[in-house]
């Protein structure tokens, strides 16, 4: 397998592996990865391949994903300097005013403490505003996130699924008040979902040095090809609470594109998964590609995408582009 590469997170000095590991859906969720031992096996396989960034969020399995990952870190006996870990805050765990669907100062102040307690860590490396909050002034959120960094509870902060105007507004507020600036955005990005990363954020990479930790590089499994002939039993689309995915995963037009992409993958001698992950990593504005897996074997399979990056010549990228935009 090819050697893992590391990229700076935007203009920051932090280096993250070009492929990383995330726990959305899999950790403590619907019987996929329930125990610290299972999680430790996945994390160990990722680290063995060179992964140093592990993504999480308060909302994943209502906080249990953070607990499971934190317990796995302890079971593996990793020193704190060996890994980069994130959490994301917005949806909240308590159905009371000020604690749900917000980025106000009170919620953020208490939410980061809850995440650190569940992880069993003194700090996270990255903390994200998991979604925008139009009901809270951006200035209030920027001050609260900057304070989080000043207090040593997080080292860097960023956003997830914010539009370019709001990211720039947050950056300008921080710059004007000499606060810690947002350095990273976590958007969805894959062969079938491109415009925000490639068009909307285009000026931000150069203007403010924005880094990206992209999620759903396989379009919730669609780009693995396993939905070409229906919905397999035990797949993500069969999980309770994920029924909303089923229509997208069985859409004939999308699956036609997947079938066309499979022709290219077959010609290159790689899987659709390898092709799709490598395509995301090929973008120089992608700091890291967050992969997901429910077993160590699946982690190892994802990591073989490193071998496919150099196979994506200009001609191959043009063919993928034509299929994607058809």
C-alpha positions in Angstrom: 0.0 0.0 0.0 1.2 3.5 -0.8 2.6 5.7 2.0 0.2 8.0 3.7 0.7 11.7 2.9 0.0 14.6 5.3 -1.4 18.0 4.4 -1.5 21.2 6.4 -5.0 22.1 7.5 -5.5 25.1 5.3 -3.1 27.8 6.4 -2.6 26.5 9.9 0.5 24.5 10.9 -1.5 21.4 11.8 -0.9 18.4 9.6 -3.6 15.8 9.0 -3.4 12.5 7.1 -5.0 12.8 3.6 -7.3 9.9 4.6 -8.8 10.1 8.0 -11.4 8.1 10.1 -14.8 9.2 11.2 -17.4 7.7 13.4 -20.7 9.0 12.0 -23.3 6.2 11.8 -20.9 3.4 12.8 -19.9 4.0 16.5 -22.5 3.0 19.1 -25.2 3.1 16.4 -27.7 0.5 15.5 -25.5 -2.5 16.4 -22.6 -1.6 14.1 -19.7 -0.8 16.4 -20.9 -0.9 20.0 -17.9 -1.6 22.1 -14.5 0.1 22.8 -12.8 -3.1 21.7 -14.5 -3.1 18.3 -13.7 0.6 17.9 -10.1 0.1 19.0 -9.7 -2.5 16.2 -10.9 0.1 13.6 -8.8 2.9 15.0 -5.7 0.6 15.2 -6.1 -0.4 11.6 -6.4 3.2 10.6 -3.4 4.3 12.6 -1.4 1.4 11.2 -2.1 2.8 7.7 -0.8 6.2 8.8 -4.1 7.9 9.8 -3.7 10.6 12.5 -7.0 12.4 12.4 -10.2 10.9 14.0 -13.5 12.8 13.5 -16.4 12.7 15.9 -19.4 14.9 17.0 -21.6 15.4 20.0 -24.7 14.4 18.0 -23.3 11.1 16.8 -25.4 8.4 18.7 -26.3 11.2 21.2 -22.9 11.4 22.7 -22.2 7.7 22.8 -19.8 7.9 19.8 -17.5 10.2 21.8 -17.6 7.8 24.7 -16.8 4.8 22.6 -14.0 6.5 20.8 -12.5 7.9 24.0 -12.6 4.4 25.6 -10.9 3.0 22.5 -8.1 5.6 22.8 -7.5 4.5 26.3 -7.7 0.8 25.5 -5.1 1.3 22.7 -2.9 3.2 25.1 -2.2 6.0 22.6 -0.2 9.0 23.9 -2.1 12.2 23.3 0.5 13.6 20.9 -0.1 10.6 18.5 -3.5 11.6 17.3 -5.7 14.5 16.2 -9.3 14.3 17.2 -12.3 16.6 16.6 -15.9 17.1 17.8 -18.7 19.1 16.4 -21.4 21.1 18.3 -24.8 22.4 17.4 -27.7 19.9 17.9 -27.3 19.4 21.6 -28.3 16.5 23.9 -30.9 18.3 26.1 -34.3 19.2 24.9 -34.5 22.5 26.8 -34.2 26.2 25.8 -30.6 27.2 25.0 -29.3 23.6 24.7 -30.6 22.5 21.3 -30.0 23.6 17.7 -28.0 26.6 18.7 -24.6 28.2 18.7 -25.2 30.6 21.5 -22.5 31.2 24.1 -24.2 29.3 26.9 -24.7 26.1 24.9 -21.2 26.1 23.4 -19.5 26.8 26.8 -21.3 23.7 28.3 -21.3 21.5 25.2 -17.5 21.5 24.9 -17.1 20.4 28.6 -19.6 17.6 28.0 -17.6 16.4 24.9 -14.3 16.4 26.8 -15.9 14.5 29.7 -17.2 11.8 27.3 -13.9 11.5 25.5 -11.9 11.5 28.7 -9.6 14.2 27.2 -8.3 17.5 28.4 -8.7 19.1 24.9 -9.8 18.3 21.3 -7.6 19.4 18.5 -10.5 20.7 16.3 -14.0 21.8 17.3 -16.6 22.6 14.6 -19.8 24.5 14.6 -21.8 21.6 13.2 -24.3 23.7 11.4 -25.0 27.5 11.0 -27.4 29.1 13.5 -29.3 32.0 11.9 -30.9 32.9 15.3 -27.6 33.6 17.1 -25.4 36.6 15.9 -22.3 35.3 14.3 -20.3 37.6 16.5 -21.5 35.8 19.6 -20.5 32.5 18.2 -17.1 33.7 17.1 -16.3 35.1 20.5 -17.5 31.8 22.2 -15.4 29.6 19.8 -12.3 31.9 20.2 -12.7 31.7 24.0 -12.8 27.9 23.7 -9.4 28.0 22.0 -8.0 30.6 24.5 -9.1 28.3 27.4 -7.2 25.4 25.9 -10.3 23.2 25.4 -9.7 23.1 21.6 -6.6 24.1 19.6 -8.4 25.2 16.4 -12.0 25.9 15.4 -14.0 25.8 12.3 -17.4 25.3 10.7 -19.4 22.5 9.0 -21.9 23.1 6.2 -21.7 26.9 6.5 -22.1 29.0 3.3 -19.1 31.0 2.1 -20.6 34.4 3.1 -21.0 33.3 6.8 -17.5 31.8 6.9 -16.0 35.0 5.6 -18.1 37.0 8.1 -16.9 34.9 11.0 -13.3 35.3 9.8 -13.6 39.1 9.4 -15.2 39.4 12.9 -12.3 37.4 14.4 -9.8 39.4 12.5 -11.3 42.7 13.5 -11.3 41.8 17.2 -8.0 39.9 17.2 -9.7 36.6 18.0 -8.9 33.1 17.0 -10.0 32.7 13.4 -11.9 29.8 11.9 -9.4 27.7 10.0 -11.4 24.8 8.6 -14.8 23.9 7.1 -16.3 20.4 7.0 -18.5 20.1 3.9 -19.9 17.2 2.0 -17.9 16.4 -1.1 -17.8 13.5 -3.5 -17.9 12.9 -7.3 -21.7 13.4 -7.3 -21.7 16.5 -4.9 -19.1 19.1 -5.9 -20.3 22.6 -6.3 -19.9 24.0 -2.8 -16.2 22.8 -2.4 -15.2 23.6 -6.0 -17.2 26.8 -6.7 -18.7 28.4 -3.6 -15.6 28.2 -1.4 -13.1 28.8 -4.3 -12.0 32.3 -3.1 -11.8 31.3 0.5 -8.8 28.9 0.0 -6.6 31.8 -1.2 -8.2 34.7 0.7 -8.3 33.2 4.2 -6.4 29.9 3.9 -9.5 27.7 4.5 -8.8 24.0 5.1 -11.4 21.3 4.5 -12.1 18.0 6.2 -14.6 16.6 3.8 -17.4 14.0 4.7 -19.4 11.5 2.7 -16.8 10.9 0.0 -18.7 7.7 -1.0 -22.1 9.5 -1.0 -23.4 7.4 1.9 -22.2 4.2 0.2 -23.7 5.0 -3.3 -20.2 5.3 -4.8 -19.2 1.8 -3.6 -21.6 0.3 -6.2 -23.4 -1.8 -3.7 -26.7 -0.2 -4.5 -26.6 -0.8 -8.2 -28.9 -3.8 -7.8 -31.1 -2.6 -4.9 -30.6 -2.2 -1.2 -28.5 -4.9 0.4 -29.6 -6.2 3.8 -27.7 -4.6 6.7 -26.6 -1.6 4.6 -26.9 2.0 5.9 -30.2 2.5 4.0 -31.8 -0.3 6.1 -30.9 1.3 9.5 -33.8 2.8 11.5 -33.7 6.6 11.2 -31.9 6.5 7.9 -34.9 5.9 5.7 -34.3 9.3 4.1 -31.2 7.9 2.4 -33.1 5.2 0.6 -34.5 7.3 -2.2 -31.1 8.8 -3.0 -29.3 5.5 -2.9 -31.8 3.8 -5.3 -32.2 6.8 -7.7 -31.8 5.4 -11.3 -30.0 8.5 -12.6 -27.4 8.5 -9.9 -26.9 4.8 -10.2 -26.4 5.2 -14.0 -23.5 7.5 -13.2 -22.1 5.0 -10.7 -22.3 2.2 -13.3 -20.4 4.4 -15.8 -17.8 5.2 -13.1 -17.4 1.5 -12.4 -16.2 1.0 -16.0 -13.4 3.4 -15.3 -12.5 1.7 -12.0 -12.5 -1.7 -13.8 -10.1 -0.3 -16.5 -7.8 1.0 -13.8 -7.9 -2.3 -11.8 -9.3 -0.6 -8.7 -12.6 -0.8 -6.8 -15.2 2.0 -7.0 -14.5 2.8 -3.4 -10.8 3.3 -4.2 -11.6 5.4 -7.2 -14.0 7.6 -5.3 -11.8 8.2 -2.3 -8.8 8.8 -4.5 -10.7 11.3 -6.6 -11.6 13.4 -3.5 -8.0 13.3 -2.3 -6.8 14.5 -5.7 -8.3 17.9 -5.0 -5.5 20.1 -3.4 -8.1 22.1 -1.5 -9.1 19.0 0.4 -7.0 18.7 3.5 -8.3 15.3 4.5 -11.0 12.8 3.3 -13.0 11.4 6.2 -13.7 7.7 5.7 -16.1 5.5 7.7 -16.0 1.8 8.5 -17.6 -0.7 10.8 -14.7 -3.2 10.8 -11.0 -3.2 10.7 -11.1 -5.0 7.3 -13.2 -2.2 5.9 -10.8 0.3 7.2 -7.9 -1.5 5.5 -9.9 -1.6 2.2 -10.5 2.1 2.4 -6.9 2.8 3.0 -5.9 1.1 -0.3 -7.4 4.2 -2.0 -3.9 5.7 -1.5 -2.7 3.3 -4.3 -5.3 4.8 -6.8 -4.4 8.5 -6.5 -1.5 8.3 -8.9 -3.7 6.4 -11.4 -5.9 9.4 -11.8 -4.3 11.1 -14.9 -5.7 14.2 -16.5 -7.5 12.1 -19.0 -9.1 9.9 -16.4 -10.2 13.0 -14.4 -11.8 14.5 -17.5 -13.8 11.3 -18.0 -15.0 11.3 -14.4 -15.9 15.0 -14.8 -18.0 14.3 -17.8 -19.9 11.5 -16.0 -20.3 13.5 -12.8 -21.7 16.6 -14.6 -23.9 14.7 -17.1 
